[in-house]
Amino acid sequence: VSDMLSITDATDVKAKVNTWRWKDDDENPGGKQGPDSDAKFGKKSEMKPSFFGYKCAASVDADSGIVTKVEVAPGNVADIDMFPEVADDQALATLPLLNSLCCSLINLIEGTREHGGF
């Protein structure tokens, strides 16, 4: 395993439950709680449908393909909130710089739009 490059990504993992069959009664008002109490409703993006389950984030060594870290969370946790748990120390050290660059880029794009660009 090298320390040059890690690839990190998150994906949704659907719980194997039928959400249409949940009971709506005194113990489960609105039928919102399923048999898997750790799973939650989540969404990967505005373009994708919601799901009931978990999010799994993993970091893989780019050279060897070996999985170096894995984190599982309820489906309602944002991917970005899982990143610190699976990213390597070098990637975490660059976060302040990346945040600053992203803010500068957003300001540049918004300024260009105000002047008729994009």
C-alpha positions as CSV (number, residue, x, y, z in Angstrom):
1,V,0.0,0.0,0.0
2,S,1.4,3.3,-1.0
3,D,0.8,6.7,0.5
4,M,0.7,8.5,-2.9
5,L,-3.0,8.4,-3.8
6,S,-6.2,7.2,-2.2
7,I,-9.6,7.1,-3.9
8,T,-12.6,7.8,-1.7
9,D,-16.2,7.4,-2.6
10,A,-19.6,6.8,-0.9
11,T,-22.6,4.8,-2.1
12,D,-26.0,4.0,-0.9
13,V,-26.9,0.6,0.4
14,K,-30.6,-0.1,0.5
15,A,-32.0,-2.0,3.5
16,K,-33.9,-5.2,2.6
17,V,-37.2,-4.1,4.0
18,N,-40.6,-3.4,2.3
19,T,-41.4,0.2,3.3
20,W,-44.9,-0.2,1.8
21,R,-45.8,-2.8,4.5
22,W,-45.0,-0.7,7.6
23,K,-47.8,-0.5,10.1
24,D,-49.4,2.9,10.9
25,D,-50.6,2.3,14.5
26,D,-50.1,3.6,18.0
27,E,-46.6,2.1,18.3
28,N,-45.5,3.5,14.9
29,P,-47.4,6.7,14.1
30,G,-47.4,7.5,10.4
31,G,-45.7,4.2,9.7
32,K,-42.3,6.0,9.7
33,Q,-40.2,3.5,11.6
34,G,-39.3,0.2,9.9
35,P,-38.0,-3.1,11.3
36,D,-34.4,-1.8,10.8
37,S,-34.1,1.0,13.4
38,D,-30.6,2.0,12.3
39,A,-31.5,2.6,8.6
40,K,-32.8,6.0,7.6
41,F,-34.2,7.6,4.5
42,G,-31.5,9.3,2.4
43,K,-30.7,10.7,-1.0
44,K,-27.4,10.8,-2.9
45,S,-28.3,13.8,-5.0
46,E,-31.3,15.8,-6.3
47,M,-31.1,13.8,-9.5
48,K,-31.5,10.4,-7.8
49,P,-34.5,8.9,-6.0
50,S,-34.5,8.7,-2.2
51,F,-33.8,5.3,-0.6
52,F,-34.2,3.7,2.8
53,G,-30.9,2.2,4.2
54,Y,-27.3,3.2,4.8
55,K,-24.4,5.0,3.2
56,C,-21.1,3.3,2.9
57,A,-17.9,5.3,2.3
58,A,-14.6,3.6,1.4
59,S,-11.1,4.7,0.7
60,V,-9.0,2.6,-1.7
61,D,-5.2,2.7,-2.4
62,A,-5.0,3.7,-6.0
63,D,-1.9,1.6,-6.8
64,S,-2.8,-1.7,-5.2
65,G,-6.6,-1.5,-5.1
66,I,-6.6,-2.5,-1.5
67,V,-9.4,-1.0,0.6
68,T,-7.8,0.9,3.4
69,K,-10.8,2.4,5.3
70,V,-14.6,1.8,5.4
71,E,-17.3,3.7,7.2
72,V,-21.1,2.9,7.4
73,A,-23.7,5.4,8.5
74,P,-27.5,5.8,8.3
75,G,-28.8,6.9,4.8
76,N,-29.5,10.5,6.0
77,V,-25.8,11.3,6.6
78,A,-24.2,13.4,3.9
79,D,-21.3,12.0,1.9
80,I,-19.1,14.9,2.9
81,D,-19.7,14.2,6.6
82,M,-18.3,10.7,6.1
83,F,-15.2,11.9,4.3
84,P,-13.0,12.7,7.4
85,E,-13.6,9.2,8.6
86,V,-12.3,7.5,5.5
87,A,-9.8,10.0,4.1
88,D,-6.1,9.6,4.7
89,D,-4.2,12.2,6.8
90,Q,-2.6,13.9,3.7
91,A,-6.1,14.5,2.2
92,L,-7.4,15.9,5.4
93,A,-4.4,18.3,5.6
94,T,-5.4,19.8,2.2
95,L,-9.1,20.4,3.2
96,P,-8.5,24.1,4.3
97,L,-6.7,24.9,1.0
98,L,-9.4,23.1,-1.1
99,N,-12.2,24.9,0.8
100,S,-10.5,28.3,0.1
101,L,-10.1,27.4,-3.6
102,C,-13.7,26.3,-3.9
103,C,-14.9,29.6,-2.2
104,S,-12.8,31.6,-4.6
105,L,-14.1,29.7,-7.6
106,I,-17.7,30.2,-6.5
107,N,-17.1,33.9,-6.1
108,L,-15.5,34.1,-9.5
109,I,-18.5,32.3,-11.1
110,E,-21.1,34.4,-9.3
111,G,-19.2,37.6,-10.3
112,T,-19.1,36.4,-13.9
113,R,-22.8,35.6,-13.9
114,E,-23.6,39.1,-12.6
115,H,-21.7,40.6,-15.5
116,G,-23.5,38.5,-18.2
117,G,-21.2,35.5,-18.4
118,F,-22.1,31.8,-18.2
